[in-house]
Amino acid sequence: MSVLTICFGTCGVRFIHSFYSTIFNDNNIPDPIISKNVNKEYKHMSESNFFELKSNGFLEPRSVLIDIGNPNIGDALRQYNSCQWGFGQNALEFNFVEGSTNNWSYCYYIKGPEMFEDVCSRLKTEINKIDKIEYFLIILSPSGGCAGSACFILEKLKHDYPKISFILVLIMPYQSKDAIQNYNISFTINKLYNLTECIFLFENSVLHKVCQDGHSDAKVLFDDLNEIGSKQLISVFQPVENQTFPYFLSLVPNQKYKLLKLLSSPNYRKEYSSYESTPRWEAIVNQSIRSLNISPCVSSGNLVVYRGSTSNPINLNFAEKLNNITFSNSILEENKFLQLFQPRHFMGSKYLSVLSNNSTNVSVLNNVVKLASRAFSHKAFVHHYTQYNTNINDFKDVFSNVNQIIKDYYELE
């Protein structure tokens, strides 16, 4: 089954380049602890999921990329193309707009309708190349104006493709008191929450801490954040023995609770990786346990994926070491901790991923909606939105709906 990605905005486009680059690199790092046939099968399965193989052996990602804010990003992506893989002409749809690129309402009501037919045409071209597709993987930052275009386009696509699941990846910006950023996030969450089957939530501030772990003086660039975030995401998308996509949807038994967060170990930046030795599984597991035990929470499901070992590390009793997690009364026993194993190393080393759906996942949304509501009470920048078909009641409805999502999670029992 193939994965078709749809990416919006400069943030989403840059993230997806790192995503495919990491997949390509992982597939082409042979693992000496497993047989050549297993390596070959893993690579073939991954490439057939994520790439179209051209007649000359070149790999093109199955992807449609949309941006309105950076007129040069298409040229930049083409420069990244290697002799073995790169984005094709059909993937790139850039419609530069000057002046209103950060206005969610303008992009939702004006630019979205203008762009939809072209985006839909490109999407159909990609879909027609695929034998079977069950879901779209959608990647964007909810803080920019292009998220407004994304909301319009995705609403229409959901109507046109009702049987295809929408898996959403939201890249949350660094927290800010900027009213427009917080308005945009609130409007985006309000529109997309009910359209999607699950939402992978990444926070730049959390990725930043991962990048600086043990190196507090290190300068962190957005490329570093994308590298860590895409590696974490790919670790639950690359092949796992005896499992098919999207197995992680078992963590969303109730559509009121669909926010998923990833935690992984070990994570080394490229410039430090040569100085680090891969720790034993016990150390990797214990590091993840410490991170999960930081805050008390109620969980509706967890997925643990182990990659890289000649012996199955599942017997390390991961779940028994958690003391700050309680489980929802409605959760099935097998979904409390679904543990999966892949003997092949990931990017050449052992790697542990924990995907969790729990009550702490809404804390970032809680901060955003509080700041947005406070700005709205002072009518800060509201006129930028009301000039494009958004009225005062729309703001109130958005805050009410997002607050309901937060309330549902905090009342999870």
Phi, psi and omega in degrees: 000132185269154178252123177251119181263144174234120185239139182237139173080161181301320180299312180296321182292318179291324177297317185289332174296317177296322179302306182290325178298319180292319177301312181301314181295317179299317181296335186253017170255097182299142179256113185289346183277351178238168186287162177299322180295320179293318175301316182295318180296317178300312181297316181296317181297316180295313181296322179290332176289318194250340187233155167261126179273116180280167184297334180269009180089356180285141181256125176246127177300142174279091191204148170236126185243132185230130175213152176234357190254348184226105185289349185254358187291329177298316177297321180297317180296320180295326178292332178287341183305131176264183179283354184245334179207158177172164182285136178277171182298325183293335185289333192262121177226101183240124186231081189294134178234132181257130171103323186240020187292343181256012182261106184302315183295319178299316183288329180285312187271335184251299186289321180306307178299325180294324187271341194300313185298320180292316178299315181298321179296316179294321180295317179298322178300317179290318181298322182294343179274350190252134179291317183215130176224128181250339180203156171261138171260114189248128186233128178196163167262132183279001190267345184259171180295328181300337175298330176296315176299319179300318181297316179297311184296318182290325175301315180293319180295324178297324177291321183282331182233066187294338183269355179266128179285148177251114175257117188254135173246115179254126179256103184281132181287171172302140181299138182212154174275003179300118186298317184296318178301315183287327172298312183301317179298316182297314179296321181293313178300317180302318183284321191266344186300317183276350179275340192251155177276327173201161183229117171278123185252116175248140178242127180302324181295323179289316178298325178299315180297322178297318180295329183265001184304116181080356181219068190296339181268359184292137176282130183250124178256164178298328176298325177293318178298316180297322180298312181291314182297315181292324178297316178298315182296315182296330184297342175254002178251334177294159186305138173235139184303134173062024180228148175237157179292155343261092185298337182289348178292348175295344178279357182238068181288342181228127185290358172283339185235095186229015180269121182244139176235146182253141173228137184215163180196143357272158177231115178239136172290153186307318186289345180252347189298326182291343180265355185253137174264147180289123181288166177289160181303322181301319180292320179297314180298315183296325177296318179294321179299316180300319180293319181290333184273002184298313185237136175297144180202164172251130186248145172247014175153147178218144177235127178244125180241120177259132178231121172101086176186145176280342176238146185289118182277004182299334181285009177282000174058052181308307187298327184291343183268357180273132180234359182245008181246127169249161187245146178302144180298334185269357186286141174285144184304319183289344180266355178299312174215091173280120183245127182238156188223135174229114183295335181288137177295156180250119185054035175083007182212170172296149180205132179243130177238135175237116177256123189230141173244103183211174190291344178282346186292342182267001184299322180293322177292324178300316178296318181297311185290330176295314180293321179294318180296321179295317178296320180296324180297337177260008180059030183292119175060012181299327182297334178296330183269321184292340178285352179234062168066015175251127181248178184300320180295330176298316177301313183297319179296319180298312181297321179296317182292317179292321177297330178291321175301314180296316181299318179301318180291317182291338178261010179299128181209000000 
